[in-house]
Amino acid sequence: MDLLSFGQPLYEKYLAWQITRSATKIPAHVALILKETDLLEYRGIEKLLSALLTFRKFKVELVSIYVDILEADQPVKTELASTLGERLEESFMALPSGTGYEIYGLEGEVKSSRQGRDFFVYLSLGFGGRGEITKSVISILNDVKAGRIRPEDVDEKMLESHLLVKHEPDIMIRSGGQKLSDFLVWQSVYSELYFTDVNWKDVRKIDLLRVIRDFQKRQRRYGK
């Protein structure tokens, strides 16, 4: 056993100890941005499930995941979203009891869902924040047209109530790059950002613990 292999489990335990003993709150809502290739490659979905179990173990309550399906012809994007959706639906069924989830397709439609009790996962297959806001606005306009609400009653809270994800992420994680994507653009305006050059296939449990510990050390300003 080399020194690195020997030291990593010890450091992992040290990070876990720091996280649990810290008086600073663990992020309740974590957002994770992936590429479709991250999940299509060998053990990609297995790694995602492992990450979800790690977050659950350390008392994260909600994880929102955006699978950024790269620019391609619409038939190709549709096929990719369908293939991934089927694999994820099958895999998510193995998540522990009490874990709920909603998986959204390219148009924001619910592909699969399960009620949750103590941990919940939102996963969007290529349906981004601009589409989410547009869909929300159209829904409100239809309500105005039908006379269910008055135009003067429309405000930020009403728009938020029509969004698919109604919770603001405490921290957004992007692996393998330095750019955010079109995800939760309304909800994430005050979120902490965490970029890592490590590609998803190389992300380890220790890297996820570092994210949580890094969040605990930050002083959130909420745009101030």
Secondary structure, DSSP 8 states (H G I E B T S, - for coil): --HHHHHHHHHHHHHHHHHHH-SS---SEEEEEEEHHHHHSTTHHHHHHHHHHHHHHTT--EEEEEEE--S--HHHHHHHHHHHHHHHHHHHTTS-TTEEEEEE-TTS-EEEEE--SSEEEEEEES--HHHHHHHHHHHHHHHHHTTSS-GGG--HHHHHHTSS--S--SEEEEESSS---SSSTTTTTT-EEEEESS-GGG--HHHHHHHHHHHHH----TT-
